[in-house]
Amino acid sequence: MDKILDRVNKPDVLKKLNLVEKEELAKEIREYILEVVSKNGGHLASNLGIVELTIALHSVFNLPQDKIIWDVGHQSYVHKIITGRKEQMKTLRKFEGLSGFPKISESEYDSFDTGHSSTSISVALGMARANALENKSDHIIAVIGDGSLTGGMAMEALNDAGSSNSNITVILNDNEMSISKNVGGIPALLTKIRVKKMYKRSNNCIKRFFNKVPLIGKPIVSLAHNIKRGIKQMVIPNMYFEDIGFTYLGPVDGHDIEELENILEQSKHLEGPILIHVMTKKGKGYKFAEEKPDKFHGISSFDLKTGELISKPKVDYSKVFGEKLVELASKDNKIVAVTAAMKDGTGLKEFANKFPDRFFDVGIAEQHAVGMIAGMAIAGLKPVFAVYSSFLQRGYDQLIHDVALEQIPVTICVDRAGIVGADGETHQGLFDLCFLNSIPNLIVMAPKDFKELEQMLEFAVNLNKPVIIRYPRGGESLNKFEQHTNIELGKSEIIKEGKDLTIIAIGKMVEKARKVSELLKKDNIDAEIINARFLKPLDKETILKSIEKTKNVATIEDGLIEGGLRKFCYGSDK
């Protein structure tokens, strides 16, 4: 039997389907996403949870004239399938394949390149304001999850949009998850709203009552806005969204296409900022993802029948970091761990279980995290903040003003540094060496292997200075280093002596330098290998001494030239 999905290659086709066909389409899309992601890996749970909502959005709105901005963007698989990229989905996470995130260059249906959280409302508000100035009536929709809503940028945008009178619709996809379980006051507010569904019933009952009252009934109902607001304040205290200026609609079942279409159609006829609260189930339709949405957030290839990974997870840098931190914390009760909604991804799960009182998840709020650890350190603690490289970019201001200038003794462990591969350009950790090197008073280190990471972590928490340790995704080389000298501040390590060429490498690239050296040996080139260890302070003495001996130098590093090792070597006076 022909599948409906085979016919739906653009939204115009989708719009012609009846409700039963759309429900069947939702089933077929889930099956297809499971098929693709089980082979290629990808973001599974979030996409399974947003199928009906995406179908409803494309049924009600007219893309590409109307604009949808997907926050984070990793929940855009359904959108891509509906907009003619079904076959390309098979190339997901492959070299030169389909992006896992929206890309303007990829399709006219993609309105903005999104890869990081909490950005969609800001972008949508900018588009809405542009529409107003140009007298356009296109609908602008931002789709944002409850986890992303905890981000400071999202809250700033909500505050601005609420007071703007701009025609913008915010779809709050409430699945009670980011990557790790949501924390903080906003998720608590949403929970309160979810459990207070009696509000909607109370509202309707009161309206019906007043309509039946002779003479005064209809005038009272004409004050519906005030009545509605009063009811909400009684039943749902502190209705934040309406208080800041949004028309609040919901909560609505995010897996009921008919209900979704009705509320979206209703929103099209309203003026000003609108927030539609949609409740979804992350991992919907696949029991393993429903039970463990964190495991199936971003996943490599897996067995559809069992939900188990095809290749068993290996020991990686995140795990080694987490285990070493637990060991250090067992001996020092001043050590505390901080994450920004990435407990599992950064290896802090064991720490959280063993030391719950010393573990702090601040939600998607990297700026706040950096400021908070500065406060912790001032108060006498030894905070360790574990964060992905591309996410630390958001804490750049706080790194300068709240840590570096005051020389606050914190340890920031930068995970997923360097090239991250299939996660796409928005998640590459290529900028940290450059922007960290530009900040005064920071100490920046990178380990060549697991053992050196352990050494550096112990060194950092006891140094009483602001320290950055950056390390890559994945594991170390099978060809392990035997040499592990003690860590000394600003001192490099000579891995191999040579006379013809100096190769300076840092972090995981030290192993690459060793391989290059072996290749050069075939051409009778004797290379000296220096493990820089520190980008700041750089061991200039050892490096310059080696260059003077060999007269030739090369650097191997996984970052930008500006601000890296190469800049020093080729930009120095020597």
C-alpha positions in Angstrom: 0.0 0.0 0.0 1.3 3.5 -0.9 2.3 5.6 2.0 1.0 9.1 2.5 4.5 10.2 3.3 5.6 9.3 -0.3 3.1 11.9 -1.6 3.9 14.7 0.9 6.9 16.5 -0.5 5.8 20.1 0.2 3.4 21.8 2.6 0.8 22.4 -0.1 0.2 18.7 -0.4 0.0 18.4 3.4 -2.8 21.0 3.5 -5.0 18.9 1.3 -5.0 15.9 3.7 -7.9 15.2 6.0 -7.5 14.6 9.7 -7.3 10.8 9.5 -4.6 11.1 6.8 -2.6 13.5 8.8 -2.7 11.2 11.8 -1.5 8.4 9.6 1.2 10.7 8.2 2.4 11.4 11.8 2.8 7.7 12.3 4.7 7.2 9.0 7.0 10.2 9.8 7.9 8.7 13.2 8.7 5.4 11.6 10.9 7.1 9.0 12.8 9.2 11.5 13.4 6.0 13.6 14.7 4.2 10.5 17.1 7.0 9.6 18.4 7.9 13.1 18.9 4.3 14.1 21.4 4.0 11.2 23.0 7.4 11.1 22.5 8.7 14.7 21.1 12.1 15.4 18.6 13.9 17.6 15.8 11.4 18.1 13.6 12.1 21.1 13.0 15.8 20.4 11.9 15.0 16.8 9.6 12.2 17.8 7.9 14.6 20.2 7.2 17.4 17.8 5.6 15.5 14.9 2.0 16.5 15.3 2.9 20.1 16.1 5.0 20.4 13.0 2.2 19.0 10.8 -0.3 21.4 12.4 2.0 24.4 11.8 2.5 23.6 8.1 -1.2 23.0 7.8 -2.3 26.3 9.2 0.5 28.7 8.1 1.8 29.4 4.6 5.6 28.8 4.4 7.9 30.1 3.1 5.9 33.4 3.2 5.3 32.9 6.9 8.4 32.2 8.9 9.1 29.5 11.5 12.2 29.9 13.6 13.1 26.6 15.4 14.9 27.2 18.6 18.1 25.1 18.9 17.1 23.6 15.6 17.7 19.9 16.3 14.0 19.3 16.3 13.6 20.3 12.7 13.7 16.8 11.1 9.9 16.6 10.7 10.0 20.1 9.1 12.7 19.0 6.7 10.8 15.9 5.7 7.6 17.9 5.0 9.5 20.5 2.9 10.9 18.2 0.3 14.0 16.8 2.0 12.8 13.3 2.8 15.4 11.5 0.6 18.2 13.7 1.8 17.5 12.7 5.4 19.3 9.5 4.6 22.5 11.6 4.4 22.0 13.1 7.9 25.3 13.5 9.9 27.3 12.4 6.9 30.0 14.4 5.1 28.3 17.0 2.8 25.0 15.5 3.8 21.8 17.1 5.1 22.4 19.4 8.1 20.8 18.3 11.3 19.8 21.9 11.9 17.8 24.5 9.8 20.0 26.1 7.1 18.9 29.1 4.9 21.2 27.9 2.1 19.6 24.5 2.1 15.9 25.4 1.6 13.6 28.4 1.2 11.6 26.9 4.0 14.4 27.4 6.5 14.2 31.0 7.9 17.2 31.1 10.1 20.3 28.9 10.9 19.7 27.9 14.5 22.1 25.7 16.4 22.2 27.0 20.0 19.3 27.4 22.4 17.2 30.4 23.5 17.7 32.4 20.3 14.4 31.9 18.4 12.3 34.6 20.1 14.9 37.3 19.6 15.2 36.4 15.9 11.4 36.2 15.5 10.9 39.6 17.2 13.5 41.1 14.8 11.6 39.7 11.8 8.2 40.9 13.2 9.5 44.4 13.7 10.9 44.4 10.1 7.5 43.2 8.9 5.8 46.1 10.7 8.1 48.7 9.2 7.6 47.2 5.7 3.8 46.8 6.1 4.0 43.0 5.7 1.4 40.7 7.2 3.5 37.5 7.2 3.1 35.4 10.4 6.3 35.0 12.4 6.4 31.9 14.7 9.1 31.0 17.2 9.1 27.4 18.4 11.0 27.1 21.7 11.3 24.3 24.3 10.7 24.7 28.0 14.4 23.9 28.5 15.5 26.7 26.2 13.1 29.1 27.9 15.4 29.0 31.0 18.1 30.7 28.9 18.7 34.4 29.7 18.5 35.4 26.0 15.0 33.9 25.8 13.8 35.7 28.9 15.2 39.0 27.6 13.4 38.5 24.3 10.1 37.6 26.1 10.3 40.8 28.1 10.9 42.9 25.1 8.3 41.2 22.9 5.7 41.4 25.6 5.9 45.2 25.7 6.3 45.6 21.9 2.8 45.0 20.5 4.6 43.2 17.7 2.7 40.4 15.8 4.8 37.5 16.9 3.6 34.0 18.0 5.7 32.0 20.4 5.0 28.2 20.5 6.2 26.9 23.8 6.9 23.2 23.3 6.7 21.9 26.9 8.1 18.4 27.2 9.6 18.9 30.6 13.1 18.2 29.3 16.2 19.9 27.8 18.9 17.4 27.6 19.0 16.7 31.3 15.7 17.2 33.3 14.8 20.9 33.5 15.5 22.8 36.7 14.6 26.2 38.0 11.6 28.5 38.5 10.3 28.6 34.9 9.8 24.8 34.6 8.1 25.0 38.0 5.7 27.7 36.7 4.9 25.6 33.7 4.2 22.6 35.9 1.8 24.7 37.8 0.0 25.8 34.6 -0.1 22.2 33.4 -1.8 20.9 36.5 -4.2 23.7 36.7 -6.3 22.8 33.6 -9.3 23.6 35.8 -8.6 27.2 34.8 -10.0 26.7 31.3 -13.1 24.9 32.6 -13.6 27.6 35.2 -13.4 30.3 32.6 -16.0 28.8 30.4 -18.4 28.1 33.2 -18.2 31.6 34.5 -18.9 33.1 31.1 -21.9 30.8 30.6 -23.2 31.8 34.0 -23.0 35.5 33.4 -24.5 35.2 29.9 -27.7 33.9 31.5 -28.0 36.7 34.0 -30.7 39.2 32.8 -29.8 42.8 32.1 -26.3 42.8 33.5 -24.9 39.5 32.1 -23.8 40.6 28.7 -22.1 43.9 29.9 -20.1 41.8 32.4 -19.1 39.4 29.6 -17.9 42.3 27.6 -15.3 42.7 30.2 -14.0 39.3 29.3 -10.4 40.2 29.3 -10.5 41.5 32.8 -12.6 38.5 34.0 -10.2 36.1 32.2 -7.2 37.8 33.9 -8.8 37.7 37.3 -9.7 34.0 37.0 -6.1 33.2 36.0 -4.7 35.1 38.9 -7.0 33.1 41.2 -6.5 29.7 39.7 -2.9 30.1 38.3 -1.0 32.5 40.5 1.6 34.7 38.9 0.6 34.2 35.3 3.9 35.4 34.0 3.3 35.4 30.3 0.2 37.6 30.5 1.7 39.8 33.1 4.5 40.8 30.6 2.1 41.4 27.8 1.5 38.1 25.9 -1.9 36.7 25.0 -1.6 33.2 26.5 -3.4 30.3 24.8 -3.3 26.8 26.3 -2.2 24.5 27.5 -3.0 22.3 24.5 -2.3 18.6 23.8 0.7 18.7 21.4 -0.2 15.3 20.0 -3.8 16.2 19.0 -3.6 17.6 15.4 -7.2 18.8 15.4 -6.8 20.7 18.7 -3.4 22.1 17.5 -4.9 23.3 14.2 -7.8 25.0 16.0 -5.7 26.9 18.4 -3.2 27.9 15.7 -6.0 29.2 13.5 -7.4 31.1 16.4 -3.9 32.7 17.0 -3.8 34.0 13.3 -6.7 36.4 14.0 -5.2 37.9 17.2 -3.0 41.0 17.3 0.2 41.5 19.3 2.5 39.0 21.0 0.9 35.5 21.5 2.2 32.5 23.4 0.8 29.1 22.8 1.6 26.5 25.4 1.8 23.1 23.8 2.4 20.0 25.9 4.3 17.2 24.2 6.0 13.9 25.1 9.7 13.7 24.3 10.4 10.4 22.4 6.7 10.0 21.6 5.9 6.7 19.8 9.1 4.9 20.7 9.0 3.4 24.1 12.7 3.4 24.7 13.0 7.1 23.9 9.9 7.8 26.0 11.4 6.0 29.0 14.9 7.5 28.6 14.6 10.8 26.6 18.0 12.0 27.8 19.7 8.9 26.3 17.9 9.4 23.0 18.4 13.2 22.8 21.5 12.9 20.7 22.4 9.3 19.9 24.6 7.3 17.6 23.3 4.3 15.6 21.2 1.9 17.6 19.1 -1.3 17.3 15.5 -0.4 16.7 14.2 -3.6 18.4 16.1 -3.2 21.7 17.0 0.5 21.8 20.6 -0.5 22.5 23.6 1.2 20.8 25.1 -0.8 18.0 28.6 0.1 19.1 29.1 0.0 22.9 30.2 3.4 24.4 33.9 3.6 25.0 35.6 5.4 27.8 35.9 9.0 26.7 37.3 12.3 28.1 34.0 13.3 29.7 33.9 10.0 31.7 37.5 10.3 32.8 36.9 13.9 33.9 33.8 12.9 35.9 35.5 10.0 37.6 38.6 12.0 38.5 36.4 14.9 39.9 34.6 12.4 42.1 37.9 11.1 43.4 39.1 14.6 44.2 35.8 15.7 45.8 35.9 12.6 48.1 39.1 14.1 49.6 38.1 17.8 49.5 34.7 18.9 50.5 35.3 22.4 49.1 35.0 21.0 45.6 31.6 21.6 43.9 30.5 20.8 40.4 28.3 23.0 38.1 26.6 22.3 34.8 24.3 24.2 32.5 21.7 21.5 31.7 24.4 19.0 30.6 24.9 16.7 33.6 25.1 13.5 31.5 26.8 15.0 28.5 29.7 16.4 30.6 30.3 13.3 32.8 28.8 14.7 36.0 26.1 12.2 36.6 28.2 10.2 39.1 29.2 13.4 41.0 25.5 14.4 41.2 24.6 11.1 42.7 27.4 11.0 45.2 27.4 14.6 46.2 23.9 16.0 45.6 24.5 18.9 48.0 27.6 19.9 46.1 26.2 19.6 42.6 24.4 22.5 40.9 22.5 22.5 37.6 21.6 26.0 36.6 19.7 25.1 33.4 20.6 26.6 30.0 22.3 29.6 31.5 26.0 29.6 30.8 26.4 33.3 31.6 24.8 32.8 35.0 26.9 29.7 35.6 30.2 31.6 35.1 29.1 34.5 37.4 27.9 32.0 40.0 31.1 30.0 40.2 32.9 33.3 40.7 30.7 33.9 43.7 31.3 30.4 45.0 35.1 30.8 44.8 35.0 34.2 46.5 33.1 32.5 49.3 35.8 29.8 49.7 34.6 26.9 47.6 36.5 25.3 44.7 34.0 25.3 41.8 34.4 23.2 38.7 32.1 24.2 35.8 31.9 21.6 33.0 30.6 23.0 29.7 30.7 22.3 26.0 33.2 24.5 24.1 30.6 26.1 21.8 28.3 26.9 24.7 31.0 28.6 26.8 31.0 31.3 24.1 28.0 32.7 25.8 29.9 33.3 29.0 32.6 35.3 27.4 31.6 38.6 29.1 31.5 36.9 32.5 34.8 35.2 31.9 36.4 38.7 31.4 34.7 40.8 34.0 33.7 38.3 36.7 36.6 35.9 36.6 39.7 37.1 34.8 40.0 40.7 35.8 39.5 39.8 39.5 41.6 36.6 39.1 38.9 34.5 40.8 40.2 30.9 41.3 37.7 28.8 39.4 38.2 25.7 37.1 36.3 25.6 33.8 36.5 22.3 32.0 35.7 22.8 28.3 34.3 19.6 26.8 33.8 19.0 23.0 36.7 21.2 22.2 38.0 21.2 18.6 36.3 19.5 15.7 33.1 17.7 16.7 32.3 16.2 13.3 28.7 15.1 12.7 27.2 17.6 15.1 27.6 20.4 12.5 29.2 23.8 12.4 27.1 25.3 15.2 28.6 22.8 17.7 32.2 22.8 16.6 34.6 23.9 19.4 37.0 25.7 17.2 37.0 29.1 18.8 37.9 28.5 22.5 41.7 28.6 22.2 41.4 31.9 20.3 39.0 33.7 22.6 40.4 32.3 25.8 43.9 33.3 24.8 42.8 36.9 24.4 41.5 37.1 28.0 44.2 38.2 30.6 44.9 36.3 33.7 43.4 33.0 32.5 45.5 29.8 32.5 44.6 27.6 29.5 45.6 24.0 29.4 44.9 21.0 27.1 45.8 17.3 27.9 47.3 15.0 25.3 45.5 12.0 26.9 43.3 10.7 29.7 46.1 10.5 32.3 47.2 14.1 31.5 43.6 15.3 31.9 43.6 13.7 35.4 46.9 15.4 36.2 45.6 18.8 35.0 42.3 18.6 36.9 44.1 17.9 40.2 46.6 20.7 39.4 43.8 23.2 38.6 41.6 22.8 41.6 44.5 23.3 43.9 46.2 26.2 42.1 44.1 29.1 43.4 44.0 30.7 40.0 41.4 30.9 37.2 42.1 27.8 35.0 40.6 26.5 31.8 41.1 22.8 30.8 39.9 22.0 27.3 39.5 18.5 25.8 37.9 16.8 22.8 34.9 14.6 22.3 35.6 10.9 22.3 38.5 8.8 23.5 42.2 8.7 23.4 44.5 7.0 20.9 45.0 3.2 21.2 48.7 3.9 20.9 49.0 5.4 24.4 51.7 7.7 25.7 54.0 6.2 28.3 55.5 9.5 29.3 53.7 11.5 32.0 55.8 14.1 33.8 54.4 16.3 36.5 52.4 19.4 35.6 54.3 22.6 36.2 52.7 26.0 35.5 53.6 27.2 32.1 55.9 24.3 31.3 55.7 22.2 28.2 56.9 18.6 27.6 59.3 17.3 25.0 57.8 14.1 23.7 60.6 13.3 21.3 63.9 15.1 20.5 64.9 15.8 17.0 67.3 18.0 14.9 65.5 18.9 11.7 62.0 20.2 12.6 60.2 21.4 15.7 56.6 20.3 15.9 54.5 22.0 18.5 51.2 20.5 19.3 48.5 20.9 22.0 45.9 18.6 23.4 44.7 15.7 21.3 46.9 17.0 18.4 50.0 15.7 20.2 49.1 12.3 19.0 48.8 13.7 15.4 52.2 15.2 15.8 53.6 11.8 16.7 52.0 10.2 13.6 53.4 13.0 11.4 56.9 12.5 12.9 56.7 8.8 11.9 55.8 9.7 8.4 58.6 12.3 8.2 61.1 9.7 9.4 60.6 7.9 6.0 62.0 11.0 4.3 64.9 11.2 6.7 63.5 14.2 8.6 64.1 14.0 12.3 61.3 15.9 14.1 61.3 17.2 17.7 57.8 17.0 19.3 56.8 19.5 22.0 53.6 18.9 23.9 52.7 22.6 24.7 50.3 21.6 27.5 49.7 25.3 28.2 48.5 27.8 25.7 48.6 30.4 28.5 51.2 30.9 29.8 53.1 29.5 26.8 56.5 27.9 27.4 58.3 30.3 25.1 61.7 29.4 26.5 61.5 25.7 25.6 59.8 26.4 22.2 62.3 29.1 21.1 65.3 27.0 22.2 64.0 24.1 20.1 63.4 26.3 17.0 66.9 27.7 17.3 68.2 24.2 17.2 66.1 22.8 14.3 65.6 26.1 12.3 62.2 24.9 11.3 58.8 24.9 13.0 55.3 23.6 12.5 52.3 23.7 14.7 49.4 21.2 15.0 46.3 22.5 16.8 42.5 22.2 16.5 41.5 25.8 16.6 42.0 29.1 14.8 45.4 30.5 13.7 44.6 33.8 15.4 45.3 33.4 19.1 46.8 29.9 18.8 50.3 28.4 18.7 50.9 29.3 15.1 50.4 33.0 15.8 53.1 32.9 18.4 55.6 30.9 16.3 55.2 32.9 13.1 54.4 36.2 14.6 57.3 36.3 17.1 60.5 38.2 16.5 62.6 35.0 16.4 
